[in-house]
Amino acid sequence: MYNKKRVMIPGPTPVIEPIRYQMGREVQAFGDPAFVRDYKELIDGLKELYACNGQCFPLAGTGTLAMEMAISNNTKIGDNVLIVSHGYFGDRFIEICSRKRLHTDVLSSEWGQIVPVEKIRAQLSEKHYAAVTISHVDTSTGVRAPVEEIGKLVAEFPETIYILDGVAATGGEYADMEAMNIDVMFTASQKAFGVCPGMFVLWANQKSLQRRKDLGLIPEYYIDYEKWLPIMQEPSKYFATPAINLVWAMKASMEILQSEGLKARYERHERNARAVQKAFESLGFTVLAEADHRAVTLSNLVYPEGVPDLPFRNAMLDLGVNVAGGLGPYAGKMVRVGHMGNIDENDLTVLLSAFETALRRIGYEVEYGKAVGIYLKEMETSAK
Ligand SMILES: Cc1ncc(COP(=O)(O)O)c(C=O)c1O
């Protein structure tokens, strides 16, 4: 019998007690001075944490709404947008942009690989692009983009806004908007911030805020920067009701990030990711992403020959561990696991032991303790 269902998918991720506590608190009025103070601390704290010289918007909605907000406030009908795609979520910008009657050019990689930065340079040199979009980590492939290198490149094109989708990255992968020349970045609460789904955070630098001003009136209402700017600067004002308990939960999460430190948090993610990826490989799984471009927040694992997807994932569920299936061309061929946010070594040890048991239960011979042993040894070595 398993008393606990462990959510080990690439988001939502487990919500630890200090954060969960905030979700269950009695709601307060959004005008209550105590809440106004909390919201202000969240907005300013997140802005500072990621070196944003413009404005940070923590709002109710999911990552997809943040994608729309990024596009809507930085482009107008007829503009060109360059979409660099490392998978399913990179591609999501195509439909968002085409519905907004933007012209898109798409540079896609083979799943598991990146689009070479030189290819992006060549395309940006072809014509004027209002914006370029890329996922920091594409959740469908586990590929991490060379965000800093792309930032250096986009700096050569000052009329282009660099939009970074950090939904499966921010809070796990390292980012610094100023140092990396990122103009717009966004994430969602349920990933590396380890909060329940329902809130996104979008950071826009001065260049992006100026772009929005230059656009004049835009058709979008709820996600218009201009509607929210007065509230973000003075949260006692009203535009639309803030997600009170999510604000508190995100603030608790931000405080954990602040005390851990972004670099240390990234290094923790990296140690865990490399150790757990080695352990998965010992069981015969192949990490889809090429070694140089592998995310630290999640792993996308192609099954060993003869391991069937649904029986395996159902066996995992019977063991109380929820893992995700593959997307697009890898549906049925891949299992995806999250190891971001506030997941710890104990969670990963349980995940690996469940992998071993589930494989045995569906008739695939593995030695008990093999992957767990590799993981623990790697963690011990990297701690030295
Ligand atoms: C990289 C990436 N971008 C965007 C999204 C969309 O976010 P949401 O499901 O919160 O709307 C996801 C969701 O998993 C994602 O992984």
The ligand as a MOL file (V3000), in Angstrom:
LIG
                    3D

  0  0  0     0  0            999 V3000
M  V30 BEGIN CTAB
M  V30 COUNTS 16 16 0 0 0
M  V30 BEGIN ATOM
M  V30 1 C 8.1940 25.3340 -21.8850 0
M  V30 2 C 6.7280 25.5210 -21.6560 0
M  V30 3 N 6.1230 26.6030 -22.1250 0
M  V30 4 C 4.8120 26.8220 -21.9440 0
M  V30 5 C 4.0420 25.9260 -21.2610 0
M  V30 6 C 2.6030 26.2050 -21.0630 0
M  V30 7 O 2.3570 26.4370 -19.7060 0
M  V30 8 P 0.9340 26.1710 -19.0500 0
M  V30 9 O 0.6270 24.7330 -19.1790 0
M  V30 10 O 1.1470 26.6020 -17.6060 0
M  V30 11 O -0.0480 27.0310 -19.7590 0
M  V30 12 C 4.6170 24.7660 -20.7430 0
M  V30 13 C 3.8280 23.7710 -20.0210 0
M  V30 14 O 4.2820 22.7430 -19.6050 0
M  V30 15 C 6.0020 24.5610 -20.9400 0
M  V30 16 O 6.5950 23.4810 -20.4490 0
M  V30 END ATOM
M  V30 BEGIN BOND
M  V30 1 1 1 2
M  V30 2 1 2 3
M  V30 3 2 2 15
M  V30 4 2 3 4
M  V30 5 1 4 5
M  V30 6 1 5 6
M  V30 7 2 5 12
M  V30 8 1 6 7
M  V30 9 1 7 8
M  V30 10 2 8 9
M  V30 11 1 8 10
M  V30 12 1 8 11
M  V30 13 1 12 13
M  V30 14 1 12 15
M  V30 15 2 13 14
M  V30 16 1 15 16
M  V30 END BOND
M  V30 END CTAB
M  END
